[in-house]
Amino acid sequence: MFTVGPSLFGGERDPYAASVVALLHFNGTNGSTTFTDQISANTWTANRGTPTISTAQSKFGGGSLVIPDSSPSAIRNTNAPVLLMTGNYSVEAWVYIATGSVTAFYATSASSGIAVTVGGTTVSHLRGTDSTIATGDGGGALAGRWVHVYIGRQGNNNYVACNGVMVSSAGNTSTISGTYSYTEVNTGFTGSGTAGYVDELRVTNGVCRYTSSFTPPTAPFPNP
């Protein structure tokens, strides 16, 4: 097992750049519906609801993805699967919760998938038929502040971290082949909407970046 330190951030080159399959900074004009992925093969569009770029909240760069509190919203990659889910992976993002819970990333196949959800005081790593395989205490109420969330898989070990603290790991042997992937900000998978924001989403295939506690990023993720 290995841990990658904070030298990945602050503009230095990512040694796993070739394995990054999605990277969205969510910057842009307030109200924009353009969601630029630094991986040019990906095309993200609004899948339901009214997701937009917002300048009301951001961790880095002045913008983030927002879901209004009137309905659940999602953006979906319309070009190709992002997370194949057949081996090791890492998913990480900054999340700001106003109320309820936030699904920062959800990749799905025909009948199952993987997700990272944030709500209350916990961060959860879901896999299979939307079942929680690892969950951990995020260190107090998570609403009203930016928190860095991470899920990873190495072999049959699955990890959850909040603000750099590895809060859980659990075994799971399931293999899932993803058909679509999309980020989602709502009260779970099917609930009514909640105001929340996602910034700096990065997905890495084939690499479990962290297996122990680490220092969260202090700058935007470097582009591949």
N, CA, C and O of each residue as an XYZ file, in Angstrom:
896
protein
N       0.849     -1.186      0.000
C       0.000      0.000      0.000
C       0.886      1.237      0.000
O       2.044      1.187      0.414
N       0.335      2.331     -0.463
C       1.136      3.526     -0.602
C       0.275      4.746     -0.374
O      -0.953      4.691     -0.453
N       0.943      5.845     -0.091
C       0.256      7.114      0.096
C       0.978      8.170     -0.714
O       2.205      8.268     -0.671
N       0.216      8.960     -1.451
C       0.785     10.062     -2.206
C       0.636     11.331     -1.386
O      -0.466     11.641     -0.932
N       1.708     12.064     -1.187
C       1.683     13.237     -0.328
C       1.202     14.478     -1.028
O       0.774     14.418     -2.181
N       1.265     15.620     -0.339
C       0.716     16.860     -0.856
C       1.497     17.463     -2.001
O       1.059     18.463     -2.569
N       2.640     16.894     -2.368
C       3.417     17.446     -3.466
C       2.696     17.354     -4.795
O       3.136     17.951     -5.777
N       1.565     16.596     -4.849
C       0.782     16.531     -6.073
C       0.121     17.856     -6.377
O      -0.254     18.107     -7.523
N      -0.034     18.716     -5.376
C      -0.838     19.905     -5.521
C       0.044     21.138     -5.664
O       1.272     21.048     -5.698
N      -0.614     22.294     -5.748
C       0.131     23.540     -5.838
C       0.837     23.708     -7.153
O       1.849     24.406     -7.208
N       0.351     23.099     -8.223
C       0.874     23.330     -9.555
C       1.900     22.317    -10.013
O       2.270     22.327    -11.187
N       2.381     21.434     -9.133
C       3.339     20.437     -9.556
C       2.644     19.350    -10.361
O       1.438     19.138    -10.237
N       3.427     18.667    -11.188
C       2.854     17.659    -12.071
C       2.351     16.466    -11.273
O       2.977     16.034    -10.305
N       1.205     15.945    -11.702
C       0.619     14.755    -11.099
C       1.297     13.527    -11.689
O       1.218     13.320    -12.899
N       1.967     12.698    -10.872
C       2.632     11.504    -11.429
C       1.649     10.487    -11.983
O       2.050      9.576    -12.707
N       0.361     10.628    -11.655
C      -0.658      9.725    -12.170
C      -1.533     10.406    -13.223
O      -2.670      9.997    -13.460
N      -0.993     11.433    -13.840
C      -1.771     12.205    -14.817
C      -2.324     11.331    -15.928
O      -3.438     11.560    -16.399
N      -1.567     10.339    -16.350
C      -2.009      9.484    -17.456
C      -3.192      8.621    -17.064
O      -3.876      8.079    -17.932
N      -3.444      8.483    -15.769
C      -4.551      7.648    -15.293
C      -5.796      8.457    -14.940
O      -6.832      7.885    -14.604
N      -5.700      9.780    -15.013
C      -6.852     10.626    -14.712
C      -7.860     10.533    -15.849
O      -7.517     10.783    -17.004
N      -9.103     10.175    -15.532
C     -10.123      9.988    -16.553
C     -11.220     11.053    -16.486
O     -12.087     11.107    -17.358
N     -11.186     11.889    -15.465
C     -12.099     13.037    -15.391
C     -11.496     14.052    -14.433
O     -11.001     13.696    -13.364
N     -11.545     15.320    -14.828
C     -11.078     16.408    -13.967
C     -11.866     17.661    -14.313
O     -11.712     18.234    -15.391
N     -12.709     18.070    -13.383
C     -13.545     19.251    -13.596
C     -13.263     20.268    -12.491
O     -13.377     19.961    -11.304
N     -12.889     21.493    -12.901
C     -12.642     22.573    -11.953
C     -13.916     23.351    -11.635
O     -13.974     24.060    -10.630
N     -14.928     23.224    -12.476
C     -16.220     23.898    -12.308
C     -16.065     25.412    -12.194
O     -16.728     26.052    -11.378
N     -15.190     25.975    -13.014
C     -15.060     27.420    -13.099
C     -15.878     27.944    -14.274
O     -16.244     27.184    -15.170
N     -16.159     29.227    -14.267
C     -16.909     29.821    -15.368
C     -17.811     30.934    -14.880
O     -17.747     31.354    -13.725
N     -18.655     31.401    -15.788
C     -19.576     32.489    -15.499
C     -20.732     31.994    -14.649
O     -21.217     30.881    -14.853
N     -21.176     32.795    -13.709
C     -22.315     32.427    -12.872
C     -23.534     32.103    -13.732
O     -23.899     32.889    -14.605
N     -24.163     30.957    -13.494
C     -25.323     30.533    -14.259
C     -25.000     29.754    -15.517
O     -25.911     29.320    -16.223
N     -23.709     29.566    -15.816
C     -23.319     28.842    -17.021
C     -23.706     27.373    -16.936
O     -23.686     26.786    -15.855
N     -24.053     26.783    -18.059
C     -24.337     25.354    -18.147
C     -23.248     24.626    -18.938
O     -23.476     23.541    -19.472
N     -22.076     25.232    -19.006
C     -20.909     24.597    -19.612
C     -20.041     24.023    -18.505
O     -19.580     24.746    -17.622
N     -19.823     22.704    -18.564
C     -19.065     21.999    -17.528
C     -17.833     21.396    -18.191
O     -17.895     20.302    -18.753
N     -16.732     22.101    -18.125
C     -15.532     21.733    -18.868
C     -14.734     20.667    -18.133
O     -14.398     20.817    -16.959
N     -14.440     19.598    -18.844
C     -13.592     18.531    -18.331
C     -12.218     18.678    -18.985
O     -12.121     18.847    -20.200
N     -11.162     18.615    -18.183
C      -9.814     18.724    -18.727
C      -9.421     17.494    -19.530
O      -8.405     17.513    -20.226
N     -10.202     16.431    -19.447
C     -10.032     15.267    -20.323
C     -10.955     15.480    -21.514
O     -12.175     15.386    -21.383
N     -10.384     15.764    -22.660
C     -11.167     16.246    -23.802
C     -12.147     15.219    -24.342
O     -13.102     15.589    -25.026
N     -11.938     13.929    -24.051
C     -12.857     12.905    -24.556
C     -14.213     12.973    -23.872
O     -15.189     12.430    -24.390
N     -14.295     13.629    -22.719
C     -15.538     13.685    -21.956
C     -16.379     14.894    -22.328
O     -15.851     15.980    -22.566
N     -17.686     14.699    -22.377
C     -18.638     15.784    -22.611
C     -19.725     15.694    -21.547
O     -20.513     14.748    -21.536
N     -19.767     16.673    -20.662
C     -20.727     16.677    -19.564
C     -21.844     17.667    -19.854
O     -21.580     18.815    -20.211
N     -23.093     17.229    -19.702
C     -24.248     18.087    -19.910
C     -25.258     17.855    -18.792
O     -25.185     16.858    -18.073
N     -26.198     18.781    -18.653
C     -27.255     18.620    -17.662
C     -28.105     17.411    -18.021
O     -28.587     17.290    -19.147
N     -28.283     16.518    -17.053
C     -29.065     15.308    -17.271
C     -30.475     15.455    -16.741
O     -31.415     14.914    -17.324
N     -30.636     16.175    -15.650
C     -31.948     16.491    -15.118
C     -31.821     17.673    -14.164
O     -30.729     17.974    -13.683
N     -32.941     18.341    -13.893
C     -32.899     19.501    -13.020
C     -32.180     20.662    -13.664
O     -32.112     20.764    -14.889
N     -31.643     21.539    -12.832
C     -31.015     22.772    -13.329
C     -29.620     22.973    -12.739
O     -29.386     23.973    -12.061
N     -28.701     22.061    -12.976
C     -27.336     22.276    -12.485
C     -26.660     23.399    -13.257
O     -26.806     23.484    -14.476
N     -25.933     24.249    -12.574
C     -25.220     25.351    -13.213
C     -23.900     25.590    -12.494
O     -23.641     25.039    -11.424
N     -23.072     26.430    -13.113
C     -21.904     26.962    -12.441
C     -22.365     28.107    -11.546
O     -23.167     28.944    -11.959
N     -21.853     28.138    -10.323
C     -22.193     29.210     -9.389
C     -20.921     29.867     -8.877
O     -19.924     29.195     -8.612
N     -20.966     31.173     -8.743
C     -19.853     31.902     -8.133
C     -20.165     32.279     -6.684
O     -19.392     32.995     -6.047
N     -21.294     31.798     -6.166
C     -21.662     32.094     -4.779
C     -20.746     31.382     -3.803
O     -20.433     31.905     -2.733
N     -20.312     30.166     -4.184
C     -19.406     29.381     -3.360
C     -18.342     28.756     -4.257
O     -18.636     28.326     -5.372
N     -17.124     28.707     -3.773
C     -16.081     27.944     -4.464
C     -14.948     27.680     -3.497
O     -14.697     28.465     -2.583
N     -14.270     26.571     -3.706
C     -13.065     26.280     -2.935
C     -11.859     26.900     -3.605
O     -11.027     27.527     -2.950
N     -11.767     26.723     -4.926
C     -10.687     27.294     -5.714
C     -11.271     27.819     -7.024
O     -12.241     27.262     -7.537
N     -10.700     28.861     -7.553
C     -11.020     29.297     -8.907
C     -12.236     30.165     -9.071
O     -12.471     30.671    -10.169
N     -13.030     30.366     -8.026
C     -14.156     31.283     -8.115
C     -15.463     30.695     -8.564
O     -16.444     31.430     -8.679
N     -15.530     29.392     -8.828
C     -16.780     28.780     -9.275
C     -16.915     27.361     -8.765
O     -15.933     26.745     -8.351
N     -18.148     26.835     -8.796
C     -18.414     25.449     -8.418
C     -19.703     25.003     -9.097
O     -20.426     25.817     -9.671
N     -19.984     23.704     -9.027
C     -21.247     23.155     -9.528
C     -22.286     23.273     -8.419
O     -22.025     22.882     -7.282
N     -23.472     23.812     -8.745
C     -24.511     24.005     -7.742
C     -25.788     23.283     -8.148
O     -26.111     23.179     -9.331
N     -26.508     22.785     -7.146
C     -27.852     22.268     -7.338
C     -28.801     23.141     -6.523
O     -28.644     23.226     -5.305
N     -29.781     23.794     -7.154
C     -30.774     24.546     -6.381
C     -31.600     23.613     -5.510
O     -31.590     22.398     -5.713
N     -32.321     24.180     -4.532
C     -33.066     23.345     -3.605
C     -34.466     23.006     -4.094
O     -35.291     22.523     -3.319
N     -34.746     23.256     -5.378
C     -36.084     22.992     -5.904
C     -36.250     21.597     -6.475
O     -37.369     21.085     -6.519
N     -35.155     20.958     -6.921
C     -35.265     19.634     -7.531
C     -33.891     18.989     -7.571
O     -32.886     19.700     -7.570
N     -33.813     17.638     -7.606
C     -32.519     16.995     -7.785
C     -31.965     17.308     -9.171
O     -32.718     17.428    -10.137
N     -30.665     17.436     -9.259
C     -30.021     17.747    -10.527
C     -28.802     16.870    -10.706
O     -28.238     16.367     -9.735
N     -28.402     16.689    -11.944
C     -27.205     15.907    -12.229
C     -26.617     16.353    -13.540
O     -27.336     16.777    -14.445
N     -25.301     16.256    -13.645
C     -24.659     16.358    -14.950
C     -24.102     14.988    -15.289
O     -23.665     14.246    -14.409
N     -24.123     14.660    -16.578
C     -23.705     13.326    -17.011
C     -22.731     13.446    -18.165
O     -22.874     14.293    -19.047
N     -21.746     12.580    -18.134
C     -20.826     12.472    -19.253
C     -21.532     11.733    -20.375
O     -21.870     10.560    -20.220
N     -21.760     12.394    -21.496
C     -22.553     11.824    -22.584
C     -21.708     11.115    -23.629
O     -22.247     10.623    -24.620
N     -20.397     11.052    -23.429
C     -19.530     10.506    -24.467
C     -19.092      9.076    -24.187
O     -19.210      8.212    -25.055
N     -18.586      8.817    -22.983
C     -18.002      7.499    -22.697
C     -17.991      7.277    -21.196
O     -18.084      8.237    -20.430
N     -17.879      6.025    -20.760
C     -17.745      5.777    -19.323
C     -16.509      6.472    -18.764
O     -15.493      6.581    -19.451
N     -16.591      6.936    -17.534
C     -15.444      7.538    -16.874
C     -14.759      6.533    -15.981
O     -13.550      6.328    -16.091
N     -15.507      5.904    -15.102
C     -14.927      4.967    -14.155
C     -15.322      3.544    -14.536
O     -16.496      3.185    -14.454
N     -14.348      2.728    -14.953
C     -14.663      1.371    -15.399
C     -14.983      0.450    -14.237
O     -15.717     -0.525    -14.403
N     -14.440      0.746    -13.059
C     -14.800      0.047    -11.830
C     -14.421     -1.422    -11.810
O     -14.963     -2.189    -11.014
N     -13.491     -1.830    -12.681
C     -13.061     -3.224    -12.710
C     -11.790     -3.451    -11.912
O     -11.325     -4.588    -11.816
N     -11.216     -2.409    -11.340
C      -9.977     -2.553    -10.593
C      -9.828     -1.440     -9.571
O     -10.801     -1.040     -8.931
N      -8.604     -0.941     -9.420
C      -8.349      0.139     -8.482
C      -8.860      1.467     -9.027
O      -8.941      1.662    -10.240
N      -9.203      2.380     -8.115
C      -9.649      3.705     -8.543
C      -9.567      4.686     -7.390
O      -9.392      4.298     -6.235
N      -9.694      5.962     -7.719
C      -9.781      7.044     -6.738
C     -10.785      8.066     -7.231
O     -10.796      8.412     -8.413
N     -11.628      8.552     -6.334
C     -12.560      9.638     -6.623
C     -12.435     10.652     -5.493
O     -12.510     10.285     -4.321
N     -12.248     11.911     -5.831
C     -12.121     12.937     -4.801
C     -12.710     14.250     -5.283
O     -12.739     14.535     -6.480
N     -13.180     15.046     -4.326
C     -13.800     16.324     -4.652
C     -13.914     17.160     -3.391
O     -13.799     16.647     -2.278
N     -14.139     18.440     -3.576
C     -14.533     19.325     -2.487
C     -16.043     19.483     -2.534
O     -16.618     19.692     -3.603
N     -16.687     19.382     -1.376
C     -18.148     19.439     -1.294
C     -18.560     20.445     -0.222
O     -17.981     20.492      0.864
N     -19.574     21.249     -0.551
C     -20.168     22.191      0.413
C     -21.652     21.866      0.511
O     -22.386     21.954     -0.474
N     -22.084     21.489      1.706
C     -23.487     21.129      1.920
C     -24.206     22.287      2.590
O     -23.729     22.826      3.588
N     -25.360     22.671      2.039
C     -26.225     23.641      2.700
C     -27.148     22.910      3.668
O     -27.213     23.239      4.853
N     -27.863     21.912      3.146
C     -28.705     21.045      3.976
C     -28.708     19.657      3.355
O     -28.321     19.491      2.198
N     -29.142     18.665      4.116
C     -29.315     17.325      3.565
C     -28.005     16.647      3.264
O     -27.065     16.719      4.057
N     -27.933     15.983      2.114
C     -26.741     15.242      1.723
C     -26.409     15.518      0.269
O     -27.244     15.997     -0.499
N     -25.179     15.208     -0.089
C     -24.672     15.462     -1.434
C     -24.064     14.178     -1.986
O     -23.266     13.531     -1.307
N     -24.428     13.807     -3.194
C     -23.750     12.741     -3.910
C     -22.763     13.404     -4.855
O     -23.146     13.927     -5.901
N     -21.480     13.379     -4.477
C     -20.475     14.118     -5.228
C     -20.097     13.427     -6.526
O     -19.654     14.079     -7.472
N     -20.268     12.111     -6.581
C     -19.976     11.369     -7.810
C     -20.744     10.071     -7.772
O     -20.817      9.403     -6.741
N     -21.322      9.718     -8.917
C     -22.067      8.458     -9.016
C     -21.818      7.885    -10.394
O     -22.144      8.515    -11.400
N     -21.243      6.694    -10.449
C     -21.030      5.993    -11.707
C     -21.898      4.749    -11.685
O     -21.883      4.001    -10.707
N     -22.649      4.517    -12.744
C     -23.637      3.450    -12.700
C     -23.552      2.537    -13.907
O     -23.236      2.970    -15.016
N     -23.838      1.268    -13.672
C     -24.055      0.313    -14.750
C     -25.543      0.053    -14.829
O     -26.329      0.814    -14.266
N     -25.946     -0.994    -15.508
C     -27.377     -1.242    -15.706
C     -28.107     -1.461    -14.391
O     -29.261     -1.053    -14.261
N     -27.467     -2.094    -13.411
C     -28.183     -2.427    -12.183
C     -27.422     -2.094    -10.904
O     -27.931     -2.345     -9.812
N     -26.220     -1.536    -11.010
C     -25.443     -1.240     -9.822
C     -24.447     -0.147    -10.128
O     -24.347      0.303    -11.269
N     -23.701      0.289     -9.113
C     -22.762      1.371     -9.361
C     -21.887      1.656     -8.167
O     -21.751      0.839     -7.255
N     -21.292      2.848     -8.194
C     -20.412      3.302     -7.134
C     -20.699      4.769     -6.885
O     -21.033      5.504     -7.815
N     -20.571      5.205     -5.633
C     -20.851      6.597     -5.318
C     -20.095      7.015     -4.079
O     -19.709      6.184     -3.257
N     -19.887      8.320     -3.954
C     -19.417      8.913     -2.720
C     -20.475      9.917     -2.283
O     -20.804     10.840     -3.028
N     -21.004      9.739     -1.082
C     -22.041     10.623     -0.567
C     -21.573     11.264      0.741
O     -20.797     10.686      1.502
N     -22.073     12.477      0.969
C     -21.692     13.252      2.133
C     -22.959     13.794      2.769
O     -23.786     14.394      2.082
N     -23.127     13.593      4.074
C     -24.305     14.116      4.733
C     -24.228     13.979      6.234
O     -23.636     13.031      6.749
N     -24.821     14.919      6.934
C     -24.778     14.865      8.389
C     -23.365     14.998      8.902
O     -22.753     16.061      8.789
N     -22.840     13.916      9.469
C     -21.452     13.889      9.949
C     -20.637     12.809      9.257
O     -19.518     12.529      9.687
N     -21.159     12.189      8.191
C     -20.494     11.032      7.610
C     -20.218     11.179      6.119
O     -20.906     11.900      5.397
N     -19.191     10.470      5.695
C     -18.861     10.290      4.281
C     -18.964      8.800      4.002
O     -18.442      7.986      4.764
N     -19.640      8.436      2.906
C     -19.877      7.019      2.612
C     -19.375      6.657      1.228
O     -19.448      7.452      0.291
N     -18.861      5.436      1.121
C     -18.407      4.838     -0.130
C     -19.407      3.744     -0.466
O     -19.483      2.737      0.238
N     -20.168      3.928     -1.525
C     -21.179      2.971     -1.923
C     -20.706      2.211     -3.148
O     -20.058      2.772     -4.032
N     -21.038      0.925     -3.189
C     -20.629      0.075     -4.312
C     -21.595     -1.086     -4.421
O     -22.135     -1.541     -3.412
N     -21.820     -1.569     -5.629
C     -22.771     -2.653     -5.834
C     -24.154     -2.081     -6.083
O     -24.302     -1.126     -6.845
N     -25.161     -2.651     -5.453
C     -26.529     -2.179     -5.658
C     -26.835     -1.058     -4.674
O     -27.762     -1.144     -3.868
N     -26.019      0.008     -4.765
C     -26.164      1.190     -3.924
C     -26.082      0.854     -2.438
O     -26.790      1.456     -1.631
N     -25.237     -0.090     -2.071
C     -25.075     -0.460     -0.671
C     -23.780      0.143     -0.132
O     -22.768      0.190     -0.832
N     -23.822      0.599      1.108
C     -22.657      1.214      1.723
C     -21.640      0.140      2.082
O     -21.958     -0.806      2.804
N     -20.413      0.287      1.577
C     -19.371     -0.671      1.915
C     -18.374     -0.087      2.903
O     -17.664     -0.835      3.575
N     -18.309      1.233      3.003
C     -17.424      1.873      3.962
C     -17.983      3.250      4.282
O     -18.351      4.002      3.379
N     -18.046      3.578      5.555
C     -18.525      4.889      5.961
C     -17.766      5.320      7.191
O     -17.335      4.481      7.983
N     -17.595      6.616      7.363
C     -16.841      7.088      8.507
C     -17.263      8.468      8.941
O     -17.822      9.237      8.158
N     -16.995      8.777     10.187
C     -17.330     10.075     10.758
C     -16.400     11.134     10.190
O     -15.178     10.992     10.232
N     -16.994     12.202      9.657
C     -16.205     13.274      9.061
C     -15.663     14.282     10.051
O     -15.052     15.270      9.643
N     -15.868     14.064     11.342
C     -15.318     14.981     12.330
C     -16.264     16.099     12.686
O     -15.843     17.251     12.789
N     -17.548     15.786     12.879
C     -18.533     16.808     13.223
C     -19.436     17.121     12.050
O     -19.294     16.549     10.969
N     -20.370     18.040     12.273
C     -21.323     18.411     11.223
C     -20.585     18.933      9.992
O     -19.695     19.778     10.098
N     -20.971     18.414      8.816
C     -20.272     18.755      7.578
C     -20.922     19.896      6.822
O     -20.306     20.460      5.918
N     -22.141     20.250      7.163
C     -22.841     21.320      6.450
C     -22.212     22.675      6.762
O     -21.669     22.899      7.843
N     -22.305     23.572      5.778
C     -21.875     24.948      5.976
C     -20.393     25.191      5.850
O     -19.904     26.252      6.237
N     -19.665     24.222      5.311
C     -18.222     24.401      5.119
C     -17.751     23.496      4.000
O     -18.384     22.485      3.696
N     -16.640     23.862      3.392
C     -16.052     23.019      2.368
C     -15.313     21.847      3.019
O     -14.519     22.037      3.940
N     -15.582     20.644      2.534
C     -14.877     19.461      3.018
C     -14.318     18.691      1.819
O     -14.969     18.577      0.780
N     -13.124     18.176      1.980
C     -12.524     17.342      0.942
C     -12.921     15.898      1.209
O     -12.701     15.385      2.307
N     -13.504     15.242      0.215
C     -13.946     13.865      0.374
C     -13.209     12.990     -0.629
O     -12.892     13.417     -1.739
N     -12.947     11.764     -0.215
C     -12.175     10.826     -1.042
C     -12.695      9.416     -0.822
O     -12.961      9.013      0.310
N     -12.837      8.669     -1.905
C     -13.026      7.229     -1.830
C     -12.013      6.584     -2.758
O     -11.666      7.146     -3.797
N     -11.540      5.402     -2.383
C     -10.569      4.699     -3.203
C     -10.717      3.199     -3.046
O     -11.303      2.715     -2.078
N     -10.185      2.481     -4.000
C     -10.213      1.017     -3.972
C      -8.847      0.504     -4.394
O      -8.307      0.926     -5.416
N      -8.292     -0.401     -3.611
C      -7.066     -1.105     -3.963
C      -7.258     -2.574     -3.653
O      -7.386     -2.965     -2.493
N      -7.278     -3.389     -4.707
C      -7.601     -4.793     -4.527
C      -9.021     -4.929     -4.030
O      -9.952     -4.416     -4.651
N      -9.196     -5.617     -2.913
C     -10.523     -5.743     -2.316
C     -10.731     -4.798     -1.142
O     -11.709     -4.926     -0.405
N      -9.812     -3.844     -0.964
C      -9.928     -2.874      0.120
C     -10.489     -1.561     -0.409
O     -10.064     -1.064     -1.452
N     -11.454     -1.004      0.330
C     -12.140      0.210     -0.086
C     -12.001      1.256      1.012
O     -12.182      0.954      2.192
N     -11.681      2.486      0.622
C     -11.288      3.514      1.566
C     -12.208      4.727      1.504
O     -12.802      5.034      0.470
N     -12.306      5.412      2.657
C     -13.060      6.655      2.773
C     -12.223      7.628      3.582
O     -11.696      7.272      4.636
N     -12.097      8.867      3.089
C     -11.388      9.901      3.834
C     -12.176     11.201      3.790
O     -12.853     11.497      2.806
N     -12.081     11.973      4.870
C     -12.699     13.289      4.940
C     -11.661     14.275      5.448
O     -11.090     14.093      6.523
N     -11.421     15.323      4.665
C     -10.413     16.327      5.008
C      -9.060     15.687      5.303
O      -8.335     16.121      6.198
N      -8.737     14.664      4.549
C      -7.440     14.019      4.642
C      -7.321     12.950      5.708
O      -6.303     12.262      5.778
N      -8.337     12.796      6.536
C      -8.303     11.781      7.587
C      -8.971     10.514      7.072
O     -10.148     10.531      6.712
N      -8.222      9.415      7.039
C      -8.790      8.151      6.592
C      -9.720      7.644      7.685
O      -9.270      7.232      8.754
N     -11.020      7.678      7.410
C     -11.997      7.380      8.453
C     -12.558      5.972      8.367
O     -13.202      5.507      9.308
N     -12.325      5.280      7.250
C     -12.866      3.933      7.145
C     -12.196      3.169      6.017
O     -11.716      3.749      5.044
N     -12.176      1.845      6.174
C     -11.802      0.944      5.088
C     -12.602     -0.335      5.277
O     -12.937     -0.708      6.401
N     -12.903     -0.999      4.177
C     -13.713     -2.215      4.249
C     -13.428     -3.071      3.035
O     -13.031     -2.557      1.989
N     -13.628     -4.371      3.162
C     -13.428     -5.290      2.061
C     -14.677     -5.434      1.221
O     -15.795     -5.424      1.737
N     -14.474     -5.572     -0.097
C     -15.587     -5.804     -1.020
C     -15.012     -6.395     -2.287
O     -14.057     -5.851     -2.842
N     -15.572     -7.498     -2.760
C     -15.002     -8.211     -3.909
C     -15.779     -8.003     -5.200
O     -15.421     -8.586     -6.224
N     -16.825     -7.195     -5.184
C     -17.663     -7.058     -6.374
C     -16.929     -6.345     -7.497
O     -16.111     -5.459     -7.252
N     -17.225     -6.735     -8.725
C     -16.694     -6.089     -9.922
C     -17.858     -5.514    -10.702
O     -18.835     -6.213    -10.973
N     -17.759     -4.237    -11.066
C     -18.844     -3.544    -11.758
C     -18.281     -2.909    -13.015
O     -17.210     -2.304    -12.981
N     -18.985     -3.040    -14.108
C     -18.594     -2.381    -15.351
C     -19.522     -1.197    -15.580
O     -20.720     -1.378    -15.793
N     -18.981     -0.001    -15.537
C     -19.807      1.194    -15.649
C     -20.222      1.490    -17.074
O     -19.435      1.305    -18.003
N     -21.454      1.948    -17.256
C     -21.951      2.358    -18.553
C     -21.971      3.875    -18.681
O     -21.591      4.410    -19.723
N     -22.404      4.575    -17.643
C     -22.412      6.030    -17.618
C     -21.774      6.496    -16.317
O     -21.629      5.717    -15.375
N     -21.401      7.743    -16.270
C     -20.956      8.318    -15.007
C     -21.406      9.763    -14.960
O     -21.458     10.442    -15.986
N     -21.730     10.232    -13.764
C     -22.161     11.617    -13.640
C     -22.015     12.088    -12.206
O     -22.060     11.292    -11.269
N     -21.844     13.367    -12.051
C     -21.839     13.927    -10.711
C     -23.257     14.324    -10.364
O     -24.029     14.740    -11.228
N     -23.593     14.193     -9.092
C     -24.955     14.451     -8.661
C     -24.927     15.145     -7.308
O     -24.164     14.764     -6.420
N     -25.761     16.164     -7.157
C     -25.856     16.894     -5.905
C     -27.315     16.908     -5.501
O     -28.097     17.701     -6.026
N     -27.699     16.028     -4.560
C     -29.088     15.976     -4.118
C     -29.184     15.234     -2.799
O     -28.160     14.935     -2.184
N     -30.387     14.934     -2.358
C     -30.543     14.227     -1.090
C     -30.548     12.726     -1.329
O     -31.577     12.071     -1.162
N     -29.410     12.183     -1.717
C     -29.325     10.774     -2.055
C     -29.561     10.587     -3.541
O     -29.370     11.517     -4.324
N     -29.975      9.391     -3.935
C     -30.109      9.074     -5.348
C     -31.445      9.518     -5.932
O     -31.512      9.851     -7.115
N     -32.503      9.531     -5.137
C     -33.826      9.812     -5.690
C     -34.601     10.850     -4.898
O     -35.757     11.117     -5.229
N     -34.020     11.442     -3.875
C     -34.757     12.356     -3.019
C     -34.943     13.728     -3.629
O     -34.471     14.006     -4.732
N     -35.632     14.574     -2.904
C     -35.816     15.946     -3.356
C     -34.514     16.711     -3.226
O     -33.619     16.310     -2.483
N     -34.414     17.805     -3.945
C     -33.142     18.501     -4.052
C     -32.732     19.220     -2.785
O     -33.551     19.516     -1.915
N     -31.452     19.489     -2.709
C     -30.915     20.271     -1.605
C     -29.844     21.185     -2.151
O     -29.155     20.834     -3.108
N     -29.697     22.344     -1.560
C     -28.677     23.278     -2.017
C     -27.308     22.752     -1.612
O     -27.044     22.549     -0.427
N     -26.451     22.535     -2.576
C     -25.103     22.056     -2.298
C     -24.200     22.360     -3.477
O     -24.673     22.688     -4.566
N     -22.903     22.250     -3.255
C     -21.915     22.621     -4.263
C     -20.825     21.555     -4.337
O     -20.494     20.922     -3.334
N     -20.278     21.366     -5.523
C     -19.139     20.470     -5.735
C     -18.067     21.240     -6.487
O     -18.366     21.944     -7.452
N     -16.830     21.113     -6.054
C     -15.710     21.776     -6.715
C     -14.568     20.777     -6.838
O     -14.423     19.876     -6.012
N     -13.757     20.947     -7.882
C     -12.540     20.163     -8.069
C     -12.802     18.658     -7.976
O     -12.350     17.995     -7.042
N     -13.531     18.135     -8.947
C     -13.786     16.698     -9.020
C     -12.706     16.025     -9.857
O     -12.461     16.419    -10.997
N     -12.064     15.013     -9.293
C     -11.051     14.262    -10.035
C     -11.287     12.772     -9.865
O     -11.486     12.290     -8.750
N     -11.264     12.038    -10.983
C     -11.447     10.595    -11.000
C     -10.208      9.970    -11.635
O      -9.774     10.390    -12.708
N      -9.646      8.973    -10.972
C      -8.438      8.308    -11.449
C      -8.706      6.820    -11.549
O      -9.136      6.199    -10.578
N      -8.457      6.244    -12.706
C      -8.664      4.820    -12.940
C      -7.349      4.071    -12.778
O      -6.306      4.521    -13.254
N      -7.404      2.930    -12.107
C      -6.237      2.078    -11.991
C      -5.301      2.420    -10.852
O      -4.305      1.728    -10.641
N      -5.606      3.484    -10.108
C      -4.724      3.942     -9.035
C      -5.550      4.254     -7.792
O      -6.523      5.005     -7.858
N      -5.164      3.682     -6.677
C      -5.698      4.080     -5.377
C      -4.693      5.057     -4.776
O      -3.644      4.647     -4.282
N      -5.009      6.330     -4.818
C      -4.039      7.358     -4.453
C      -3.690      7.339     -2.967
O      -2.541      7.584     -2.599
N      -4.654      7.054     -2.126
C      -4.434      7.147     -0.688
C      -4.940      5.890      0.012
O      -6.057      5.437     -0.241
N      -4.118      5.334      0.888
C      -4.533      4.216      1.731
C      -4.349      4.543      3.204
O      -4.609      3.702      4.065
N      -3.906      5.754      3.501
C      -3.789      6.244      4.869
C      -4.015      7.750      4.830
O      -4.160      8.326      3.752
N      -4.045      8.380      5.976
C      -4.345      9.809      6.033
C      -3.328     10.624      5.238
O      -2.175     10.218      5.090
N      -3.765     11.776      4.729
C      -2.945     12.597      3.845
C      -3.310     14.064      4.047
O      -4.288     14.382      4.724
N      -2.517     14.954      3.453
C      -2.807     16.380      3.500
C      -3.702     16.749      2.324
O      -3.318     16.509      1.179
N      -4.902     17.333      2.566
C      -5.784     17.716      1.464
C      -5.119     18.768      0.577
O      -4.196     19.454      1.016
N      -5.576     18.897     -0.648
C      -4.989     19.863     -1.562
C      -5.166     21.297     -1.085
O      -6.184     21.636     -0.481
N      -4.182     22.129     -1.355
C      -4.233     23.548     -1.009
C      -4.335     24.419     -2.252
O      -4.205     25.640     -2.169
N      -4.567     23.799     -3.401
C      -4.687     24.512     -4.670
C      -5.489     23.609     -5.616
O      -5.692     22.431     -5.319
N      -5.944     24.149     -6.746
C      -6.651     23.297     -7.708
C      -5.796     22.129     -8.164
O      -4.569     22.226     -8.194
N      -6.445     21.019     -8.519
C      -5.702     19.889     -9.058
C      -4.977     20.311    -10.329
O      -5.543     21.051    -11.134
N      -3.728     19.857    -10.536
C      -3.025     20.176    -11.785
C      -3.686     19.468    -12.956
O      -4.132     18.328    -12.830
N      -3.746     20.140    -14.082
C      -4.299     19.515    -15.277
C      -3.352     18.433    -15.787
O      -2.133     18.572    -15.681
N      -3.908     17.357    -16.341
C      -3.046     16.282    -16.868
C      -2.150     16.791    -17.995
O      -1.364     16.025    -18.552
